[in-house]
Amino acid sequence: MSIEAPINAEPQPHRQPTPEQAAAIEARAGDVLLEAGAGTGKTGVMVERYCRLVCEERVSPDAILAFTFTDKAAAELRARIRAELSRRADVGEDRARQLLASFGGAWVTTIHGFCNRLLAAHPVAAGIDPGFRVLDAPEAARAAREAFDDALAAFLADGDPQREETVAAFEIEGLRAIVAGVHDELRSRGVAEPRLPEPPPSDLDGALRKVAAAAEDALAEADPEDPKCEPLHRAVARLGAEP
């Protein structure tokens, strides 16, 4: 089910939702895709949908995963759900009062928060150190810079002039941004350990043979006494072909 319509104002849970909002709140069959611009009411719809499920349809909060992408957005979503549960409790809903008391354990978080909580509960099964933690933004940025610096040093370690020319063609920060962008794009597509494919080996001998053959063809049609052909004769000789 896809709902794509303007949602003109952020709904307050105790107010009547618009028809488009009501359709998104009440839909239960299959998947629901809600598309709307910024500030048009998506969060309000999520709050009302969540609270109706847990309060009126008595769905366990443990059966609902509500996540968003940033800590700020997740904190807002949690605060607004808590406020709606509190409003319902104030008007005498016992179910809302019970849920409000245990809301701290609800799965309303970010993607990182969800993964952190899941792995923290099952570190052995996941094969990770039980003392792990999620890097904060400055730590993650520093780790990314160190990884790039190490990779760049390894790339240039053998003194290959072609590699040095490639790096010299970019400013280091520009190259860093390009690599980081490609890495992030691959990660967003589900590639766990992004690696660019190795470039195909260059067939230098084959290329030289083609150049020599083309030079021979040109010399065959040229005046052998023409002094302008002398450099081409020498080049063909260096390539190991007969002029």
C-alpha positions as CSV (number, residue, x, y, z in Angstrom):
1,M,0.0,0.0,0.0
2,S,1.4,3.4,-1.0
3,I,0.1,6.7,0.3
4,E,1.4,9.7,-1.4
5,A,-0.5,12.9,-0.6
6,P,0.1,16.2,1.0
7,I,-0.3,16.2,4.8
8,N,-0.9,19.8,5.4
9,A,-0.2,20.2,9.1
10,E,1.6,18.2,11.8
11,P,-1.3,16.5,13.6
12,Q,-1.8,16.7,17.4
13,P,-2.7,13.1,18.5
14,H,-5.9,14.4,20.2
15,R,-7.0,16.1,17.1
16,Q,-8.8,14.6,14.1
17,P,-6.3,13.5,11.5
18,T,-6.8,14.4,7.8
19,P,-8.1,11.7,5.5
20,E,-4.6,11.0,4.2
21,Q,-3.2,10.8,7.7
22,A,-6.0,8.5,8.8
23,A,-5.3,6.2,5.9
24,A,-1.7,5.8,7.0
25,I,-2.6,5.5,10.7
26,E,-5.2,2.8,10.2
27,A,-3.7,0.7,7.4
28,R,-2.8,-2.8,8.6
29,A,-2.8,-5.1,5.5
30,G,0.7,-5.5,3.9
31,D,3.4,-2.9,3.7
32,V,2.7,0.8,3.9
33,L,4.8,3.4,2.3
34,L,4.1,7.0,3.4
35,E,5.6,9.7,1.3
36,A,5.4,13.3,2.3
37,G,7.7,16.4,2.4
38,A,9.5,17.8,5.4
39,G,7.2,19.3,8.1
40,T,4.0,17.7,6.7
41,G,3.2,15.4,9.5
42,K,5.0,12.1,9.1
43,T,6.2,12.0,12.7
44,G,2.7,12.8,14.0
45,V,1.3,9.9,11.9
46,M,4.0,7.5,13.3
47,V,3.2,8.6,16.9
48,E,-0.6,8.1,16.4
49,R,-0.1,4.8,14.6
50,Y,2.2,3.5,17.3
51,C,0.0,4.5,20.1
52,R,-3.1,3.0,18.6
53,L,-1.3,-0.2,18.0
54,V,-0.1,-0.6,21.6
55,C,-3.1,1.0,23.4
56,E,-6.2,0.1,21.4
57,E,-5.0,-3.1,19.6
58,R,-2.9,-4.2,22.5
59,V,0.1,-5.0,20.4
60,S,3.2,-5.5,22.6
61,P,5.8,-2.7,22.3
62,D,8.4,-5.5,22.0
63,A,6.8,-6.5,18.7
64,I,7.3,-3.0,17.2
65,L,10.5,-1.6,15.9
66,A,10.4,2.2,15.3
67,F,13.7,3.6,14.2
68,T,15.0,6.6,12.4
69,F,18.4,7.9,11.2
70,T,19.6,10.5,13.6
71,D,19.7,10.7,17.4
72,K,17.8,14.0,17.3
73,A,15.0,12.5,15.3
74,A,14.8,9.4,17.5
75,A,14.7,11.5,20.7
76,E,11.9,13.6,19.2
77,L,9.9,10.5,18.3
78,R,10.4,9.0,21.8
79,A,9.4,12.2,23.4
80,R,6.2,12.6,21.4
81,I,5.2,8.9,21.9
82,R,5.7,9.4,25.6
83,A,3.7,12.6,25.6
84,E,0.8,10.9,23.8
85,L,0.9,7.9,26.2
86,S,0.8,10.4,29.1
87,R,-2.1,12.2,27.6
88,R,-4.0,9.0,27.2
89,A,-3.1,8.0,30.8
90,D,-4.4,11.4,32.0
91,V,-7.8,10.7,30.5
92,G,-8.1,7.3,32.3
93,E,-6.6,4.8,29.9
94,D,-5.1,2.1,32.1
95,R,-3.3,0.5,29.2
96,A,-1.5,3.7,28.4
97,R,-0.6,4.1,32.1
98,Q,1.0,0.7,32.1
99,L,2.8,1.2,28.9
100,L,4.1,4.6,30.1
101,A,5.7,3.0,33.1
102,S,7.7,0.6,31.0
103,F,8.3,2.8,27.9
104,G,12.0,3.1,28.6
105,G,12.5,-0.4,27.1
106,A,10.5,0.4,23.9
107,W,12.3,-0.2,20.6
108,V,12.2,3.5,19.5
109,T,15.7,4.3,18.4
110,T,18.2,4.9,15.6
111,I,19.5,2.1,13.3
112,H,22.8,2.2,15.3
113,G,20.9,2.2,18.6
114,F,19.0,-0.9,17.5
115,C,22.1,-2.7,16.4
116,N,23.9,-1.8,19.5
117,R,21.1,-3.0,21.8
118,L,20.7,-6.3,19.8
119,L,24.4,-7.1,19.8
120,A,24.8,-6.1,23.5
121,A,22.2,-8.7,24.3
122,H,23.9,-11.4,22.2
123,P,27.6,-10.7,22.0
124,V,28.7,-14.3,22.1
125,A,26.3,-15.4,19.3
126,A,27.5,-12.4,17.2
127,G,31.2,-13.3,17.9
128,I,32.1,-9.9,19.2
129,D,33.8,-8.5,22.4
130,P,31.0,-8.0,25.0
131,G,32.7,-4.7,25.9
132,F,32.2,-3.2,22.5
133,R,30.7,0.2,22.0
134,V,29.5,2.3,19.1
135,L,32.0,5.0,18.0
136,D,30.8,8.6,18.3
137,A,31.0,10.9,15.3
138,P,34.5,12.4,16.1
139,E,35.9,8.9,16.8
140,A,34.5,7.5,13.5
141,A,35.8,10.5,11.5
142,R,39.3,10.0,13.1
143,A,39.2,6.2,12.4
144,A,38.3,6.9,8.8
145,R,41.1,9.4,8.3
146,E,43.6,7.0,9.8
147,A,42.4,4.1,7.6
148,F,42.7,6.4,4.5
149,D,46.2,7.4,5.5
150,D,47.3,3.8,6.0
151,A,45.8,2.7,2.7
152,L,47.4,5.6,0.8
153,A,50.8,4.8,2.4
154,A,50.4,1.1,1.3
155,F,49.4,2.2,-2.2
156,L,52.6,4.2,-2.6
157,A,54.9,1.9,-0.7
158,D,56.5,0.2,-3.8
159,G,57.4,3.5,-5.4
160,D,55.3,2.8,-8.6
161,P,55.6,6.1,-10.6
162,Q,52.2,5.6,-12.2
163,R,50.6,5.4,-8.7
164,E,52.5,8.5,-7.6
165,E,51.3,10.3,-10.7
166,T,47.7,9.3,-10.0
167,V,47.9,10.6,-6.4
168,A,49.7,13.8,-7.5
169,A,46.8,14.5,-9.9
170,F,44.5,15.1,-6.9
171,E,44.9,17.1,-3.7
172,I,45.0,14.7,-0.8
173,E,41.8,16.0,0.7
174,G,40.1,15.8,-2.6
175,L,41.2,12.2,-3.0
176,R,40.1,11.5,0.6
177,A,36.7,12.8,-0.2
178,I,36.3,10.8,-3.3
179,V,37.4,7.5,-1.6
180,A,35.1,8.2,1.4
181,G,32.2,8.9,-0.9
182,V,32.6,5.7,-2.9
183,H,33.1,3.8,0.4
184,D,29.9,5.2,1.9
185,E,27.9,4.5,-1.3
186,L,29.0,0.9,-1.3
187,R,28.2,0.6,2.4
188,S,24.7,2.0,1.8
189,R,24.2,-0.7,-0.8
190,G,24.9,-3.4,1.8
191,V,28.5,-4.2,0.9
192,A,30.0,-5.1,4.3
193,E,33.7,-4.5,3.4
194,P,33.7,-2.3,0.3
195,R,36.7,-2.9,-2.0
196,L,37.1,-1.4,-5.5
197,P,37.9,-4.1,-8.1
198,E,41.5,-4.4,-9.1
199,P,42.2,-2.8,-12.4
200,P,42.8,-5.3,-15.2
201,P,46.5,-5.9,-15.9
202,S,47.8,-3.8,-18.8
203,D,49.0,-5.7,-21.8
204,L,52.1,-3.5,-22.5
205,D,53.7,-6.0,-24.9
206,G,50.5,-6.3,-26.9
207,A,50.2,-2.5,-27.1
208,L,53.8,-2.2,-28.3
209,R,53.2,-4.8,-31.0
210,K,50.2,-2.8,-32.2
211,V,52.3,0.4,-32.3
212,A,55.1,-1.3,-34.2
213,A,52.7,-2.8,-36.7
214,A,51.1,0.6,-37.3
215,A,54.6,2.1,-37.7
216,E,55.6,-0.6,-40.2
217,D,52.5,0.1,-42.3
218,A,53.2,3.8,-42.3
219,L,56.9,3.2,-43.3
220,A,55.8,0.9,-46.1
221,E,53.9,3.7,-47.8
222,A,56.5,6.4,-47.1
223,D,59.5,7.4,-49.2
224,P,62.5,5.5,-47.7
225,E,64.7,8.5,-48.5
226,D,62.5,11.0,-46.7
227,P,64.6,12.2,-43.7
228,K,61.4,12.8,-41.7
229,C,60.9,9.0,-41.5
230,E,64.2,8.5,-39.7
231,P,62.8,9.0,-36.2
232,L,60.0,6.5,-37.0
233,H,62.6,4.0,-38.2
234,R,64.5,4.3,-34.9
235,A,61.3,3.9,-32.9
236,V,60.4,0.7,-34.7
237,A,63.9,-0.6,-34.2
238,R,63.6,0.1,-30.4
239,L,60.3,-1.8,-30.4
240,G,62.0,-4.8,-31.8
241,A,60.4,-4.7,-35.2
242,E,62.1,-4.6,-38.6
243,P,61.7,-1.2,-40.4
